[in-house]
Amino acid sequence: MKPFTYERARTPAEAAAAIAAHPGGRFIAGGTNLLDLMKLQIETPGHLVDVNALALDKIEATPEGGLRIGALVRNTDLAADDRVRRDYAVLSRALLSGASGQLRNKATTAGNLLQRTRCPYFYDTNQPCNKRQPGTGCSAIGGVTRQLAIVGTSPACIATHPSDMAVGMRVLDASVETVRADGRTRVIPIADFHRLPGNTPHIETALDVGELITAVTLPRPVGGTHIYRKVRDRASYAFALVSVAAIVQKDGSGRVAVGGVAHKPWRVEAAEARLPQGAKSFTGQLLSGAQTTPENAYKLPLVERTLAAVLMQART
């Protein structure tokens, strides 16, 4: 690990200004992803701004009937909150399917959204990677691709986003609240928060330099059956090969977001009109234009079968 300087911020605006004053610096809260990346020298920030002292660890009702989740709410606390379990069960289930109990005790809402890919070529510093070093190439293309993306890819990157929580947030139409270094705030719809790789896979979110996530807001609860189903190589502490977050109504309509297939949680609202027709019709439009390899082509039927299981569960 390379040397770095460190400070504790007292306000969100102060934290954002501190990063703006130290290009290449990073915010740190739970550190469950960042510290690992620093040990491997994938991330080498010269300055860390500790945001744990900020008053961003509350879950509060909004005037619109939703919930405002502070950026520092730990994953364990969010999954266990009675309001989340009752009204946003898909989110609670997504959280509980991720990582381990020890990591969920440390990981934060904002940090979970900002997780970096688990692509093995990103983690292997001996291999070229456009995410790690822009312009060097993508070793995954032509390499081992079993766990990698099949939609939303580009010639520069075929990595997937690792978060389970983000898939649940996407199906709920959450919004991300932020503050910039000059104190200005904004709200980013979750659909626009994570970026597809394009020619700049190292730019993973819509955040500006020094912009700090302060909260995630959920709209009014959506009725129906909430299901999160995750398919992985082992029963726990593993990232999704495919995951499905669904909210299904009695008439078979609903919402679906999928993880493990793209650079961001994958949802195509236009395809949801086909959901009552069944998993095959819906999946065909959801994954239209997929670009697979012989190693990851299994994800196409796996998404369809996982969704079919979800729809069957919703009917019982």
Disulfide bonds with the S-S distance in Angstrom:
none
